[in-house]
Amino acid sequence: MGISHRFAASAGLALALLGTDVAAQDVAGSQDHPVIGQRFPGAVITSYDVQEFDEYTLLTGPVTGRNEVTDVEQLEGKVTTIVYEIGLEQTTLEVMRNYENAFKSLGFDILFGCKNDVCGDRDFNHAVVPYMARFAENYRDQRYSAARLDAPDGTTFISLYVIKNLAEGGSRHAWTYARMVVVEIEAMQTELVTVDASEMRSAISETGAVALYGIQFDFDSAKILPASRPALDEIGKLLSDAATLELYVVGHTDNAGTLDYNLDLSRQRAESVVRDLVQTYGIAPGRLDAQGVGYLAPVASNAEESGRAQNRRVELVER
């Protein structure tokens, strides 16, 4: 996911492009993650690690007590961890606001944000980072943000933890540090992504339905993404070739959010598909019935992103 955008600054703050003199101080072999592309001005990478496939627990809520972590996303994918040393003068608020604005400009949705005791004080500090220099016991001035971006080629999650190093003495006392973890989850590879009209017809004849993963929507929206056109072309061909076929178009979601919200979102997405088929391919409206069932009919566990990806789908069900 090599997304490259200009780093957006919050109101009243200006972020300049980095110079090579700063980057040259980075730990050997490190770089800014390509999803973000840049960093806070003057920041230096002091720790860098990339795991091509690993597990990561993303905190999406406060920590209410020692080992009491309940609001999380259990992720699997490429995990990149970058630690930035930022400086003495910069506040945690300044750093966090700049990054959050950058996330939003790139299309990320902020899943959760907190500061200090709202996060969970010391318990949060212990949960969000392993015991490590500069971060350990630094919870008196801490800020956290978790973000998510859904794209046709997969989903990206970001954990950003910013602290003032108040617990440690010496030359780096009261310096600001940021730890960013980026988890990239590739789109699920399945033959249903490229299923053609004849395969759809065979599946419907055999089981009465076919699940499609090639129809994709903007995050938290019923707007169909352009990458969905090949799948819609095949549905249009299916309905044109089988002139008497009538279908329920059923939207399905994962379990993020309330049931009522997902029922409404899944129905709106199904309606978008029906509307496109009618307007683009001339299918008679009476042949299609849009329905949404939210997350009431999962095909995999919603406990992990791989399962949630399978649950986000559109099904064609014979009427």
Backbone bond lengths (Angstrom), bond angles and torsions (degrees), N, CA, C in turn:
res aa  C-N    CA-C-N  psi(-1)  N-CA   C-N-CA  omega(-1)  CA-C   N-CA-C  phi
1 M - - - 1.446 - - 1.520 109.44 -
2 G 1.293 119.25 76.86 1.439 121.07 -176.80 1.507 112.05 -86.75
3 I 1.309 118.65 72.74 1.447 122.67 -179.58 1.516 108.17 -86.28
4 S 1.317 118.93 130.37 1.458 121.52 -179.43 1.516 109.13 -128.46
5 H 1.325 116.60 116.22 1.456 122.51 179.18 1.522 109.14 -136.56
6 R 1.335 116.43 159.94 1.453 120.24 174.70 1.515 109.14 -71.61
7 F 1.304 115.90 136.04 1.465 122.85 -179.57 1.517 108.33 -66.38
8 A 1.346 117.92 123.75 1.458 121.33 -176.80 1.513 111.00 -88.01
9 A 1.325 117.03 135.74 1.464 121.19 178.97 1.508 110.19 -97.25
10 S 1.325 116.75 148.58 1.448 120.96 175.43 1.514 109.33 -75.45
11 A 1.350 117.38 165.69 1.453 122.80 -176.88 1.524 110.08 -55.69
12 G 1.330 115.19 130.41 1.447 119.96 177.35 1.519 114.18 83.51
13 L 1.334 117.89 -2.54 1.460 121.35 179.80 1.517 108.78 -119.54
14 A 1.303 116.88 143.36 1.467 120.47 -179.69 1.511 109.11 -122.04
15 L 1.329 116.20 126.97 1.461 120.87 177.00 1.524 108.87 -107.13
16 A 1.314 116.57 122.03 1.458 121.13 178.99 1.509 109.98 -96.68
17 L 1.338 116.11 158.47 1.456 120.12 175.28 1.522 109.31 -64.11
18 L 1.323 115.20 146.81 1.465 119.40 179.87 1.521 111.20 -75.09
19 G 1.310 115.56 150.84 1.456 120.69 174.58 1.513 109.99 -99.68
20 T 1.301 116.74 161.01 1.458 120.27 -179.48 1.524 111.83 -67.70
21 D 1.349 117.91 -21.17 1.447 119.78 -179.80 1.507 112.24 -66.30
22 V 1.362 116.55 -33.72 1.460 120.46 177.01 1.520 110.27 -75.34
23 A 1.335 116.67 -46.49 1.458 120.64 -177.07 1.526 111.50 -60.85
24 A 1.356 116.16 -29.52 1.452 119.63 -177.83 1.519 112.33 -65.65
25 Q 1.329 117.91 -17.56 1.446 121.29 179.98 1.532 112.36 -86.58
26 D 1.306 116.50 -6.69 1.459 120.26 -177.66 1.522 110.89 -63.75
27 V 1.339 115.37 155.76 1.447 120.49 175.02 1.529 108.71 -60.17
28 A 1.295 117.17 144.45 1.458 122.04 -174.84 1.526 112.22 -56.28
29 G 1.328 115.89 135.16 1.464 121.59 176.40 1.506 115.34 82.76
30 S 1.329 118.01 2.55 1.468 120.63 -176.36 1.522 111.38 -95.03
31 Q 1.329 115.15 164.77 1.457 121.93 176.17 1.521 109.33 -163.42
32 D 1.329 116.81 160.03 1.455 120.41 172.59 1.519 108.74 -66.05
33 H 1.321 115.99 148.32 1.461 118.13 179.75 1.527 109.47 -70.49
34 P 1.337 118.86 134.87 1.468 121.21 -176.19 1.519 114.64 -62.77
35 V 1.313 118.51 -22.09 1.462 119.55 177.37 1.521 110.50 -63.45
36 I 1.340 117.18 -38.04 1.456 121.27 179.45 1.516 110.96 -93.22
37 G 1.331 117.30 -42.50 1.449 121.40 173.29 1.504 115.28 88.37
38 Q 1.338 118.40 -33.49 1.446 121.79 -178.98 1.518 110.10 -138.85
39 R 1.313 114.71 -176.87 1.458 120.79 -177.30 1.525 109.65 -139.42
40 F 1.314 116.10 176.97 1.454 120.24 174.18 1.531 108.51 -66.03
41 P 1.354 118.22 135.40 1.464 120.71 -176.43 1.518 113.23 -53.86
42 G 1.320 115.99 132.99 1.443 121.76 177.28 1.509 114.96 85.69
43 A 1.330 117.74 -7.78 1.466 121.13 -178.58 1.527 110.52 -70.04
44 V 1.326 115.67 147.63 1.460 122.67 179.23 1.527 108.77 -125.05
45 I 1.322 116.55 135.84 1.463 120.98 177.91 1.522 109.40 -78.51
46 T 1.327 116.10 119.93 1.470 120.60 179.93 1.522 112.72 -106.54
47 S 1.327 117.09 -14.07 1.467 121.31 178.40 1.517 108.37 -150.97
48 Y 1.341 116.01 139.14 1.466 120.44 -175.18 1.522 109.02 -149.85
49 D 1.330 115.83 130.95 1.463 119.76 -179.59 1.523 109.51 -148.68
50 V 1.323 116.53 136.34 1.463 121.98 177.27 1.519 108.91 -128.16
51 Q 1.325 116.13 125.34 1.464 122.85 173.17 1.529 107.37 -115.06
52 E 1.329 116.85 120.26 1.467 120.30 -175.38 1.515 112.84 -62.96
53 F 1.333 116.93 -31.03 1.465 119.39 175.54 1.523 108.10 -153.18
54 D 1.327 115.68 118.09 1.455 120.11 -177.44 1.527 108.89 -155.66
55 E 1.321 115.00 175.73 1.462 121.61 176.37 1.526 109.44 -96.81
56 Y 1.329 115.78 152.14 1.464 119.97 173.84 1.525 108.71 -152.06
57 T 1.340 115.22 136.12 1.461 121.05 177.09 1.515 108.62 -100.69
58 L 1.323 116.94 111.49 1.461 122.76 -179.38 1.522 109.06 -92.60
59 L 1.335 116.57 121.65 1.461 120.26 177.71 1.519 109.78 -76.08
60 T 1.325 117.10 128.58 1.461 122.03 179.52 1.524 111.65 -123.70
61 G 1.326 116.51 20.14 1.460 122.08 178.10 1.513 109.11 -167.37
62 P 1.325 117.10 171.65 1.465 120.24 -178.94 1.523 111.71 -69.83
63 V 1.324 114.70 161.86 1.462 121.60 174.87 1.525 106.86 -101.95
64 T 1.315 116.37 122.22 1.464 120.89 -171.25 1.517 113.74 -95.51
65 G 1.292 118.21 -4.95 1.459 121.39 179.35 1.511 109.56 179.46
66 R 1.309 116.68 171.14 1.448 120.57 -178.78 1.528 110.55 -59.84
67 N 1.326 115.24 124.65 1.470 122.65 -179.52 1.523 113.41 63.47
68 E 1.340 117.18 17.09 1.470 120.33 178.57 1.528 108.57 -106.26
69 V 1.312 115.52 76.69 1.458 123.06 -179.57 1.520 107.82 -111.10
70 T 1.319 117.31 109.97 1.469 120.56 -174.41 1.523 112.96 -114.31
71 D 1.339 118.02 -35.18 1.464 120.88 -177.84 1.522 109.52 -92.87
72 V 1.322 116.14 95.86 1.463 121.17 -175.90 1.523 110.22 -142.60
73 E 1.328 114.61 160.77 1.461 122.92 167.96 1.529 106.36 -115.95
74 Q 1.325 117.36 121.85 1.463 121.43 176.70 1.521 108.02 -89.56
75 L 1.337 115.88 110.42 1.450 121.27 -171.88 1.522 111.97 -111.16
76 E 1.320 115.41 154.08 1.454 123.05 172.58 1.518 107.98 -136.79
77 G 1.330 116.80 130.92 1.449 120.08 179.09 1.512 110.66 165.49
78 K 1.321 116.79 -160.21 1.459 121.88 176.61 1.523 108.44 -77.81
79 V 1.330 116.85 123.36 1.466 121.83 -174.72 1.532 109.33 -115.29
80 T 1.328 115.73 118.37 1.463 122.22 177.40 1.526 109.09 -114.42
81 T 1.337 116.67 125.79 1.461 121.66 -179.50 1.523 109.24 -117.86
82 I 1.329 116.51 124.21 1.463 122.45 -178.00 1.523 109.05 -128.16
83 V 1.324 117.19 128.29 1.459 122.24 175.02 1.525 108.46 -109.08
84 Y 1.340 115.92 127.73 1.452 122.19 178.96 1.530 110.89 -111.06
85 E 1.319 116.34 132.39 1.458 122.13 168.24 1.527 105.85 -94.74
86 I 1.348 116.94 121.37 1.458 119.82 -169.11 1.527 112.82 -104.96
87 G 1.331 118.94 -48.26 1.455 118.92 178.17 1.508 112.99 150.32
88 L 1.319 115.02 178.86 1.457 121.69 -176.00 1.524 112.21 -87.81
89 E 1.324 117.59 -36.02 1.458 120.94 -172.70 1.527 113.77 -80.95
90 Q 1.321 117.59 -26.62 1.464 121.22 -173.41 1.532 110.83 -75.42
91 T 1.309 116.84 135.56 1.461 121.28 177.11 1.524 110.03 -86.76
92 T 1.311 115.73 158.10 1.463 119.60 176.63 1.528 110.61 -63.78
93 L 1.334 117.26 -33.56 1.461 120.47 178.45 1.525 111.06 -64.61
94 E 1.330 117.13 -45.04 1.455 121.13 -179.94 1.521 111.33 -59.06
95 V 1.316 116.06 -45.46 1.460 120.55 -179.42 1.527 111.05 -65.30
96 M 1.334 115.73 -47.54 1.461 119.33 -177.32 1.515 112.16 -63.89
97 R 1.331 118.01 -43.85 1.469 120.28 -178.46 1.524 111.08 -62.67
98 N 1.310 117.23 -40.19 1.463 119.32 178.10 1.516 111.65 -62.87
99 Y 1.309 116.90 -45.72 1.461 119.70 179.72 1.527 111.24 -65.59
100 E 1.331 117.87 -43.31 1.463 119.59 -179.93 1.524 111.27 -61.43
101 N 1.328 117.17 -39.65 1.459 119.25 176.65 1.521 111.44 -65.09
102 A 1.326 115.98 -36.19 1.464 119.30 176.01 1.520 111.05 -64.51
103 F 1.329 116.25 -43.68 1.464 119.99 178.41 1.526 110.55 -57.89
104 K 1.331 116.22 -47.34 1.464 120.66 -177.82 1.519 111.47 -64.17
105 S 1.339 116.69 -38.34 1.460 119.53 -179.81 1.527 111.68 -65.63
106 L 1.328 116.30 -25.59 1.459 121.28 178.60 1.523 112.59 -87.19
107 G 1.336 116.62 -3.29 1.458 120.56 178.72 1.507 114.88 97.76
108 F 1.333 118.08 7.12 1.463 120.69 178.07 1.524 110.54 -71.44
109 D 1.309 115.36 150.29 1.458 123.00 171.51 1.527 107.34 -104.09
110 I 1.335 117.13 128.28 1.466 121.02 178.26 1.522 108.61 -78.52
111 L 1.322 116.49 114.31 1.458 121.88 -177.29 1.523 112.26 -80.81
112 F 1.331 116.38 -34.79 1.466 120.85 -175.83 1.518 109.52 -165.25
113 G 1.322 115.85 142.65 1.450 121.01 174.75 1.521 109.91 -146.01
114 C 1.329 117.18 148.59 1.460 119.85 -179.70 1.516 109.77 -159.88
115 K 1.343 115.37 171.30 1.460 120.59 175.12 1.529 109.29 -145.61
116 N 1.312 115.01 149.77 1.467 124.09 170.70 1.523 113.43 46.48
117 D 1.354 117.42 -124.26 1.463 120.19 -175.44 1.516 112.65 -69.38
118 V 1.344 118.04 -23.07 1.467 120.26 177.53 1.526 109.87 -63.76
119 C 1.325 116.33 -33.67 1.466 120.19 176.66 1.526 111.38 -69.07
120 G 1.333 115.48 -36.15 1.453 119.48 -175.59 1.516 112.61 127.82
121 D 1.365 116.03 22.89 1.463 121.59 175.45 1.533 112.49 48.83
122 R 1.337 115.14 -130.42 1.462 121.97 -174.05 1.524 111.94 -64.94
123 D 1.331 117.09 -36.42 1.463 120.23 -179.64 1.527 110.74 -62.25
124 F 1.341 116.18 -37.87 1.467 119.16 178.66 1.521 110.19 -67.88
125 N 1.321 116.66 -43.99 1.460 121.21 178.66 1.525 111.26 -55.07
126 H 1.325 116.13 -43.22 1.463 120.14 -179.10 1.529 111.89 -70.77
127 A 1.326 116.81 -28.25 1.464 120.07 -177.25 1.527 112.52 -82.74
128 V 1.335 117.37 -33.99 1.458 119.86 -170.93 1.532 112.80 -85.87
129 V 1.340 117.79 -26.38 1.461 119.69 178.21 1.518 109.90 -133.41
130 P 1.326 116.51 149.94 1.465 118.30 171.54 1.524 108.19 -69.12
131 Y 1.313 117.10 165.78 1.463 119.78 178.55 1.524 108.04 -66.30
132 M 1.342 115.87 111.78 1.459 119.79 -176.31 1.518 109.94 -147.76
133 A 1.342 114.91 153.87 1.454 121.61 -179.90 1.516 110.74 -55.82
134 R 1.316 115.80 144.72 1.462 126.38 179.47 1.526 113.08 78.19
135 F 1.327 118.91 -31.38 1.464 121.10 -177.15 1.527 113.22 -101.11
136 A 1.315 117.50 -28.90 1.461 120.92 -174.48 1.531 111.25 -60.03
137 E 1.316 115.84 129.30 1.465 124.05 176.36 1.528 113.36 66.79
138 N 1.313 118.43 13.12 1.467 120.66 178.88 1.526 110.23 -97.67
139 Y 1.319 115.18 82.53 1.461 121.21 -177.19 1.528 112.64 -121.34
140 R 1.339 118.24 -2.08 1.463 120.09 -179.48 1.521 112.09 -76.37
141 D 1.333 116.12 -24.55 1.468 121.36 173.98 1.520 107.18 -138.47
142 Q 1.334 115.02 81.66 1.461 121.58 -177.45 1.525 109.70 -127.32
143 R 1.307 116.17 144.38 1.470 122.30 176.12 1.526 108.02 -137.82
144 Y 1.330 114.73 147.71 1.469 119.64 -174.68 1.522 109.57 -142.52
145 S 1.317 114.76 145.25 1.465 120.46 174.81 1.521 109.20 -144.98
146 A 1.333 116.38 137.06 1.463 122.91 174.07 1.522 107.76 -119.24
147 A 1.337 116.85 134.11 1.458 120.68 -175.21 1.519 110.53 -137.67
148 R 1.336 114.57 159.40 1.467 120.69 -177.15 1.526 109.98 -141.64
149 L 1.332 115.46 139.79 1.458 122.50 175.21 1.518 109.37 -129.55
150 D 1.335 117.07 122.23 1.460 121.92 174.33 1.519 108.56 -98.94
151 A 1.312 116.89 129.64 1.459 122.75 179.01 1.519 108.73 -138.32
152 P 1.353 117.46 162.61 1.459 119.79 -178.48 1.523 114.10 -56.22
153 D 1.349 117.53 -31.45 1.459 119.54 -177.40 1.517 112.86 -93.39
154 G 1.330 118.07 4.90 1.456 120.27 176.20 1.514 112.79 144.71
155 T 1.313 115.92 -172.86 1.462 122.80 -176.94 1.522 109.42 -120.08
156 T 1.335 115.96 138.67 1.456 121.85 178.00 1.518 109.33 -119.22
157 F 1.335 116.51 132.18 1.456 123.00 175.36 1.528 108.47 -114.41
158 I 1.326 116.04 145.94 1.460 120.86 176.37 1.516 109.63 -130.65
159 S 1.329 115.60 133.65 1.460 123.14 169.63 1.525 106.95 -113.08
160 L 1.340 117.13 123.17 1.461 121.13 179.09 1.526 108.94 -124.22
161 Y 1.322 116.18 121.47 1.456 122.74 -178.59 1.525 108.12 -122.46
162 V 1.338 117.19 120.39 1.462 123.07 -176.21 1.527 108.77 -120.52
163 I 1.349 116.45 131.22 1.459 120.36 -178.08 1.529 111.29 -137.69
164 K 1.347 114.79 158.36 1.461 122.26 164.98 1.520 107.40 -97.63
165 N 1.311 116.71 129.30 1.456 121.22 -176.99 1.537 110.01 -79.37
166 L 1.334 115.54 76.84 1.459 121.28 -177.17 1.522 112.76 -92.81
167 A 1.324 117.24 -14.78 1.468 120.66 -175.93 1.525 112.94 -87.46
168 E 1.306 116.75 -9.55 1.463 121.22 -174.61 1.522 109.92 -117.69
169 G 1.307 116.92 138.70 1.453 120.90 176.73 1.517 111.26 -87.73
170 G 1.322 116.66 -164.58 1.448 120.75 176.97 1.510 113.62 85.51
171 S 1.329 115.21 -165.34 1.463 121.38 -172.34 1.525 113.62 -69.11
172 R 1.316 118.23 -19.04 1.458 120.68 -178.55 1.529 112.10 -105.39
173 H 1.308 117.59 17.59 1.464 120.75 176.52 1.533 109.26 -65.72
174 A 1.329 115.69 133.22 1.470 124.64 178.06 1.523 113.68 70.77
175 W 1.325 117.40 12.09 1.458 119.36 173.04 1.522 109.20 -77.43
176 T 1.330 114.85 153.13 1.468 121.06 178.84 1.528 109.47 -95.93
177 Y 1.325 114.71 135.79 1.470 122.42 178.92 1.525 109.65 -129.07
178 A 1.318 115.76 151.32 1.469 121.41 176.86 1.521 109.07 -133.16
179 R 1.307 115.28 137.07 1.467 121.30 175.70 1.529 108.22 -119.86
180 M 1.319 115.46 116.88 1.460 121.23 -179.04 1.527 109.84 -111.52
181 V 1.327 115.93 130.11 1.458 121.75 174.31 1.524 107.49 -118.98
182 V 1.325 116.39 123.73 1.463 122.30 179.75 1.524 108.30 -113.98
183 V 1.319 116.15 124.15 1.462 121.30 179.24 1.524 108.05 -115.29
184 E 1.328 116.25 119.13 1.461 122.02 -179.40 1.523 109.86 -106.32
185 I 1.313 115.31 122.43 1.466 121.46 -178.67 1.517 108.07 -115.06
186 E 1.306 116.48 115.03 1.454 119.91 -178.32 1.519 110.98 -69.05
187 A 1.326 114.72 151.27 1.455 119.47 176.25 1.520 109.74 -58.86
188 M 1.328 115.95 141.75 1.454 120.95 -177.97 1.527 110.56 -59.75
189 Q 1.311 116.49 129.13 1.456 121.38 177.68 1.527 109.52 -89.76
190 T 1.296 116.30 116.49 1.453 121.37 -178.97 1.513 109.77 -150.85
191 E 1.291 116.81 147.89 1.462 120.73 -179.38 1.524 111.55 -63.60
192 L 1.330 117.60 -20.08 1.451 119.96 -179.99 1.516 112.43 -70.99
193 V 1.332 117.87 -18.07 1.451 120.26 179.10 1.527 110.15 -62.46
194 T 1.318 117.77 -38.14 1.459 121.51 -177.36 1.535 112.02 -111.72
195 V 1.320 117.57 23.43 1.459 120.38 -178.20 1.523 110.14 -60.92
196 D 1.332 117.08 135.75 1.463 119.91 -178.62 1.519 110.67 -99.07
197 A 1.327 115.65 178.47 1.459 121.27 -172.94 1.523 112.14 -60.67
198 S 1.322 117.09 -40.47 1.462 119.46 -178.36 1.527 111.23 -67.56
199 E 1.334 116.40 -36.89 1.466 119.65 177.84 1.525 110.82 -68.75
200 M 1.336 116.35 -37.61 1.463 119.80 175.35 1.527 110.40 -59.85
201 R 1.330 115.37 -45.98 1.473 119.66 -177.74 1.524 110.42 -63.55
202 S 1.322 118.07 -40.71 1.464 121.49 178.76 1.523 111.03 -62.90
203 A 1.342 116.97 -44.75 1.460 120.90 -179.42 1.522 111.12 -64.03
204 I 1.330 116.59 -41.22 1.468 119.93 179.38 1.526 110.54 -66.71
205 S 1.320 117.06 -39.05 1.467 120.42 178.76 1.526 111.58 -64.60
206 E 1.340 116.19 -37.02 1.460 120.66 -176.25 1.517 113.29 -81.70
207 T 1.340 116.97 -41.66 1.472 120.06 -172.99 1.519 114.04 -121.05
208 G 1.320 117.06 -8.50 1.457 120.23 -179.79 1.518 113.82 87.13
209 A 1.331 118.07 -0.94 1.462 120.74 -177.93 1.517 110.17 -160.30
210 V 1.346 115.41 161.37 1.455 121.31 172.99 1.525 108.09 -143.44
211 A 1.333 116.27 135.22 1.468 122.05 178.63 1.519 109.24 -95.14
212 L 1.330 116.16 133.79 1.461 121.86 -177.80 1.529 110.08 -120.01
213 Y 1.336 115.93 134.10 1.463 121.38 177.99 1.529 111.92 -113.29
214 G 1.319 116.62 1.74 1.455 119.94 -178.68 1.512 113.99 -86.98
215 I 1.336 117.48 -4.20 1.469 120.68 176.45 1.516 107.58 -96.97
216 Q 1.323 116.57 116.36 1.454 121.34 -173.61 1.518 110.53 -123.45
217 F 1.334 114.79 151.30 1.453 121.77 -174.63 1.522 110.48 -127.56
218 D 1.321 115.72 156.56 1.461 119.75 169.54 1.522 108.69 -56.82
219 F 1.348 115.99 149.05 1.463 120.34 179.58 1.522 110.26 -57.78
220 D 1.335 115.30 130.72 1.458 121.58 174.96 1.525 111.40 61.00
221 S 1.327 116.98 32.66 1.458 121.43 -173.51 1.521 110.40 -148.20
222 A 1.333 115.55 160.77 1.463 121.44 175.52 1.525 111.52 -99.21
223 K 1.322 117.39 7.74 1.465 120.94 178.81 1.526 110.16 -74.80
224 I 1.329 115.95 123.21 1.463 121.32 -178.96 1.523 109.63 -75.98
225 L 1.339 116.66 132.80 1.458 121.43 178.92 1.532 110.82 -80.54
226 P 1.328 117.83 148.77 1.477 121.06 -179.47 1.522 113.63 -55.87
227 A 1.335 117.43 -29.33 1.465 120.35 -179.63 1.521 112.70 -63.91
228 S 1.334 117.00 -11.36 1.468 121.36 -179.49 1.526 112.87 -80.12
229 R 1.333 117.76 -11.05 1.460 119.52 -171.81 1.531 114.01 -58.03
230 P 1.348 120.60 -42.30 1.478 117.89 178.96 1.522 113.09 -58.47
231 A 1.337 118.01 -39.77 1.464 120.68 179.12 1.521 110.61 -67.80
232 L 1.333 117.20 -40.64 1.468 120.65 179.11 1.527 110.69 -66.25
233 D 1.338 116.55 -36.92 1.474 119.66 176.30 1.526 110.98 -58.11
234 E 1.336 116.42 -42.22 1.459 120.41 -178.74 1.532 111.54 -68.97
235 I 1.337 117.04 -37.29 1.471 119.21 176.32 1.520 109.71 -65.33
236 G 1.350 116.36 -42.52 1.466 119.60 177.35 1.515 111.77 -59.16
237 K 1.334 116.63 -41.05 1.471 120.89 178.39 1.524 110.53 -66.12
238 L 1.330 116.72 -42.03 1.466 121.01 177.79 1.522 110.85 -56.27
239 L 1.325 116.66 -48.47 1.460 120.76 -176.72 1.526 112.30 -71.66
240 S 1.322 116.96 -30.46 1.469 119.91 177.61 1.519 110.86 -72.72
241 D 1.339 116.67 -39.29 1.469 120.39 -178.98 1.526 111.41 -73.18
242 A 1.333 116.94 -36.55 1.473 120.98 179.50 1.519 107.77 -105.50
243 A 1.305 116.52 82.82 1.466 122.06 -168.57 1.523 113.72 -65.39
244 T 1.332 118.15 -19.15 1.469 120.16 -178.78 1.524 112.48 -100.48
245 L 1.319 117.09 -1.94 1.459 120.62 -177.01 1.522 110.72 -72.06
246 E 1.328 116.21 129.63 1.462 122.58 175.71 1.521 108.63 -119.28
247 L 1.336 116.35 139.84 1.454 120.35 -171.66 1.528 113.17 -133.15
248 Y 1.330 114.06 147.88 1.455 120.40 159.87 1.519 106.29 -89.25
249 V 1.305 116.91 131.26 1.462 121.69 172.44 1.525 105.98 -102.54
250 V 1.329 116.61 113.19 1.471 121.04 -168.95 1.526 109.92 -115.45
251 G 1.326 115.86 122.97 1.454 121.50 177.11 1.520 111.24 -89.21
252 H 1.341 116.28 140.10 1.465 122.94 178.08 1.533 108.60 -129.40
253 T 1.324 117.34 145.46 1.460 122.36 177.83 1.529 110.26 -126.79
254 D 1.340 115.76 174.02 1.461 119.39 167.88 1.532 107.75 -85.41
255 N 1.312 118.06 -170.64 1.463 120.35 -172.76 1.524 113.77 -98.80
256 A 1.339 118.20 18.90 1.461 120.60 176.20 1.520 109.30 -74.89
257 G 1.336 117.50 118.05 1.456 121.36 -178.10 1.520 111.74 101.36
258 T 1.331 115.67 177.85 1.458 120.90 -177.11 1.525 111.09 -76.87
259 L 1.315 115.79 161.61 1.459 120.04 179.04 1.520 110.99 -62.87
260 D 1.334 117.33 -46.70 1.468 119.98 -178.91 1.526 110.97 -58.85
261 Y 1.323 116.22 -42.25 1.459 119.98 -179.71 1.532 110.49 -62.65
262 N 1.332 117.41 -45.06 1.457 120.73 -177.89 1.523 112.59 -71.35
263 L 1.320 117.69 -32.62 1.460 119.99 174.06 1.524 110.27 -61.02
264 D 1.330 115.81 -43.55 1.459 120.32 -179.81 1.521 111.32 -68.66
265 L 1.338 116.88 -43.80 1.469 120.49 -179.69 1.520 111.30 -63.52
266 S 1.323 117.38 -44.05 1.462 120.21 -178.91 1.531 111.35 -65.29
267 R 1.336 116.59 -36.59 1.467 119.66 177.08 1.529 110.68 -66.73
268 Q 1.339 116.70 -43.58 1.466 120.22 178.79 1.532 111.53 -61.77
269 R 1.326 115.99 -37.97 1.465 118.58 178.38 1.521 111.51 -66.92
270 A 1.332 116.69 -40.92 1.462 119.97 176.59 1.526 110.51 -62.63
271 E 1.323 116.88 -39.58 1.464 120.84 178.93 1.530 110.79 -64.71
272 S 1.330 117.37 -35.95 1.466 120.69 177.44 1.522 110.91 -63.57
273 V 1.336 116.22 -39.81 1.459 120.49 178.81 1.529 110.44 -65.58
274 V 1.328 116.55 -46.21 1.473 120.61 179.01 1.525 109.81 -59.85
275 R 1.324 116.24 -45.66 1.463 120.17 -179.15 1.527 111.18 -60.27
276 D 1.319 117.24 -41.07 1.458 120.68 179.16 1.523 111.27 -65.94
277 L 1.315 116.96 -42.54 1.464 120.20 -179.85 1.525 111.55 -63.73
278 V 1.310 116.69 -37.75 1.471 120.70 179.13 1.518 110.84 -70.11
279 Q 1.349 116.78 -46.73 1.455 120.81 -174.54 1.526 113.32 -76.18
280 T 1.322 116.68 -37.22 1.470 120.09 -174.48 1.523 113.06 -87.99
281 Y 1.331 117.25 -36.49 1.455 120.52 -172.76 1.527 113.21 -113.88
282 G 1.312 116.49 0.41 1.461 120.35 176.53 1.513 114.45 69.69
283 I 1.316 118.03 27.08 1.458 121.17 178.68 1.521 109.31 -74.83
284 A 1.309 116.45 135.65 1.467 120.26 -179.87 1.525 110.21 -63.02
285 P 1.345 118.07 129.19 1.470 120.75 -177.23 1.518 113.65 -55.82
286 G 1.350 117.19 -32.76 1.451 120.74 -177.44 1.514 114.53 -66.89
287 R 1.331 117.53 -13.07 1.468 121.12 -179.60 1.528 112.37 -85.51
288 L 1.333 116.57 -10.04 1.463 120.70 -173.58 1.527 110.59 -126.39
289 D 1.323 116.20 139.18 1.464 122.43 179.67 1.532 107.90 -132.81
290 A 1.328 117.03 114.81 1.469 121.68 -177.54 1.522 110.91 -84.95
291 Q 1.325 115.70 130.73 1.466 122.02 177.62 1.530 108.50 -137.14
292 G 1.327 116.15 156.56 1.451 121.26 176.22 1.512 110.64 -135.60
293 V 1.322 117.14 132.61 1.464 120.57 -178.86 1.530 111.99 -118.52
294 G 1.350 116.93 9.92 1.457 119.23 177.64 1.512 111.73 57.76
295 Y 1.339 115.03 -127.85 1.469 119.63 -179.99 1.528 112.27 -108.42
296 L 1.342 116.90 25.75 1.467 120.82 -175.94 1.523 113.94 -81.11
297 A 1.325 117.77 -9.52 1.468 119.42 -179.14 1.531 110.00 -132.69
298 P 1.339 117.97 64.58 1.472 120.30 -178.67 1.523 111.65 -69.80
299 V 1.330 114.89 152.26 1.460 120.53 173.18 1.527 110.38 -109.92
300 A 1.336 116.76 -2.85 1.468 122.63 178.51 1.522 108.29 -154.42
301 S 1.320 116.25 167.95 1.464 120.93 179.30 1.526 110.47 -70.04
302 N 1.330 116.17 139.20 1.452 121.24 175.60 1.529 112.29 -85.24
303 A 1.314 117.94 6.86 1.464 121.01 -176.97 1.527 111.72 -72.48
304 E 1.344 117.55 -23.23 1.456 121.04 -179.10 1.520 109.32 -130.22
305 E 1.333 116.10 156.54 1.461 120.76 -175.82 1.525 111.99 -62.80
306 S 1.313 118.16 -34.91 1.456 120.06 179.22 1.528 110.94 -60.21
307 G 1.342 116.45 -38.76 1.462 120.20 177.04 1.519 112.22 -71.85
308 R 1.335 116.46 -40.25 1.468 119.24 179.25 1.523 110.85 -63.21
309 A 1.353 116.69 -34.93 1.465 120.09 178.09 1.527 110.87 -63.19
310 Q 1.326 117.21 -37.02 1.463 120.04 177.78 1.529 111.98 -70.24
311 N 1.312 116.13 -29.71 1.468 119.60 -178.52 1.525 112.75 -78.00
312 R 1.330 117.48 -23.36 1.466 120.61 177.24 1.527 108.09 -82.82
313 R 1.311 116.22 102.69 1.460 119.97 -173.37 1.524 110.53 -157.33
314 V 1.328 115.38 170.20 1.464 123.02 170.15 1.517 107.21 -120.40
315 E 1.307 116.42 132.50 1.466 120.50 178.09 1.532 110.05 -113.94
316 L 1.320 114.84 142.42 1.460 122.35 171.29 1.526 107.31 -103.79
317 V 1.317 116.39 119.07 1.465 122.21 -176.52 1.531 108.29 -119.19
318 E 1.323 115.44 127.83 1.458 119.69 -178.92 1.518 111.24 -66.73
319 R 1.337 116.17 134.33 1.471 121.59 178.66 1.519 110.53 -87.26
